[in-house]
Amino acid sequence: MLIIMPSSTSFGAISRSALSRVTGQNEARDVFDRPYHPRRVIVAFAPSAAGDDKSRAGILAGAQSQRPVGPPVLDMEVLTLDPGVKVTAAVANLEKAPGILWAEPDYVYTA
């Protein structure tokens, strides 16, 4: 079985200190084990997901914008959350939604 996981490196990986400078916040961790962007979630849709499922994902997550990421065959989107919406809450809501394979924070990777 081949499992493809998203990588924030396609968005330009930034260091923890840079994340703090950019966002004015300490790195986000909450219940996840690695630092992640405090306002972005990556979501993968099931092959059976309809357009309504994708629109609903943005609403459920409290997203102000959605954009595709990766090759179209992966059917993934990056959701930028509204200010004040917690990544942990967005991920929890998305994981219960129909048409969603998985949702996770946009993890920060450094070299």
C-alpha positions, 0 to 999 in steps of 0.5 A: 500500500502506498500512502502519500502524506502532504509536505509543507515544503511545497509552500516553503518550509520555515523555521520555528523562529521564523514562524514566531516572527511571521505570526507573532505567536509561539509555535503551535503544537497543541495536541500534535507532536510537531510544530505546524502553521497556526492557521492552515489545515490540509485536507484530502478528499475521498474519490467519491467526494462531491463539490458540496463535500468540498464546499462544506469542508471549508465551512466546517473548518471555519476557513476563509480560503481554500486552494488545491495543493499537489497533483489533481489526482490527489484531490487535496486542499489547503484551508486557511482558517479564520482568525481565532479558529483553532487548528485542532478544532478544524481537524476534529470537525473535518475528520467527521465530515463525509467525503473527507479521507483525512485532515491534518495541520500544515506541519512545519518542516525544517532542513 
